[in-house]
C-alpha cells in the first residue's frame, strides 16, 4: 500500500511533463516486471521491495486516467460518464482480488502474483497501441 500511495506523486507530474501514453506504458511494464519478480522472490525482503514497486507501477492509472478522460472527452457529460466508468472499474480489483487470491493460494502463494502479471502484461500493450 505504501507504493500505491506514493506512486501518484510520481506519475501525475510525469504524465503532465512527458505525456500520458508513455507514462502509462512504462508504469504497466513496471507493474508486469515487478509482479513477476514478486512471484519468484527468493526471500521475504525481496518480496517486500518488489511489492512496493508493484504498488508504484500499479498506481499510475489512478492519477493519469482522469487526465486521459479530460483529453479525449471535451463534452462535460461524456467526460463525467467516462470518469464514472473508469472509477467504477478501479473498484473491481480490490473487490475481486482477495477472493481470487484466496482460491489461488491453495495452489501456491505465488499464483496471485502470476495472475496479476498476466493481466498487467495483457494491458500495457493496449495503452501503447490505443491511446
N, C-alpha and C positions, 0 to 999 in steps of 0.2 A: 504494500500500500504506500510505502514511502516513495518509491519510484513513481508510482501512478500519481501521487500528489505533487511531486516535484517536476515531473515531465512537462506539464503545460507551461510552466515558466520558461522552459527552453524552446518548445515547439512553436508557441504563439509568435514570439518575436522572429524566429527563423522563417516562419511561413510568410510573415509580412515583408521581410527583407529579401528572401531568396525565392519566394513563390510557394504556393500551396502544394502543387503537384510533386515537386522534388522532395519537399518535406515529408509528405505522406509516403512516398515510395521508400525513402530512407528509413522512416520510422517502422514501416511494416517489414522491411528487410531486417531491421534490428530486432523486431519482435520475433520474427521467424528464427533467426540465428540464435538468440538467447533462449528461446523456448526449447530448441533442440539441445543447446548446452545444458539447460536445466534438466532435461530428460536423461542426460548421460553424465550428470555431475558426479565427480568421484568422491566428494565428501560434503558435509553439511555447510562448511564455509563457502565452498564454491557455489552450492545451491542458493545460498542467501544472496550472494553477489549477482548471480545470474537472474534470480527472481527480481531483484532491484532493477536490473537493466531491462527485463521483460516489462516491468511496470512503466519505466520511462518510455520504451518504444510503444507500448500499447496506449499510452495516454495522449498521444498526438491527436487522435480523432476527436477527443473531447474538446480540444482547444481550436482545431482547424476546421472542422466541419461547418461551424457557423459561418465562417468566412467564405467557404466554398458555396454554401447556400446563398449567401448575400451576393456573391459574384455571378451566380447562374440566374437567380430569380430577382428581377428588379421590381416586379409587382409585389406589394406587401402581402397580399392574400396568398399568393403562391409561395412566397418566401416563408411565411408563417407555417403553411402546410408542410413544406419540406423540412423545416426545423422540427416540427412536431413529430414527423415520421422518423427523422434521424435520432432525436432524443428518446423516442419510444424504443427504437432499435437498440440503443445503448443499454437499456434496462434488461434486455433478454439475456445478456451474458451473465450478469450477477444472479439472475433468476434461475437460469438453466445450468450454470456452471457447477454448483455444489452437488445437485443430484447426479449429473453425468459423471463428475469426478468420483463420487461415492461408488457408483457402479463400476467404473473403470479401476478403482483402487483394489477391487477384488482380484483383478488380473495382475496389476503391478502399479505402484505409485507413479511410475514414470509415464504411464499411458495418458494421464491428464495433460502432461506437457506435450506429448506427441500429438494429441488431438488439437491442442492449441496451435502447435507449429503447422499442422496441416491446414487449418483454417487460415492462419496468417499467410502461409505460402500461397494459398489459392487467392487471397485478397490483394496482396500488394501488386501483382501484375495488372490487375484491373484498374488500379489507380494510375499506373503507368500508361496504359493504353486508352482509358476512357475519360480522363479528366483534362 
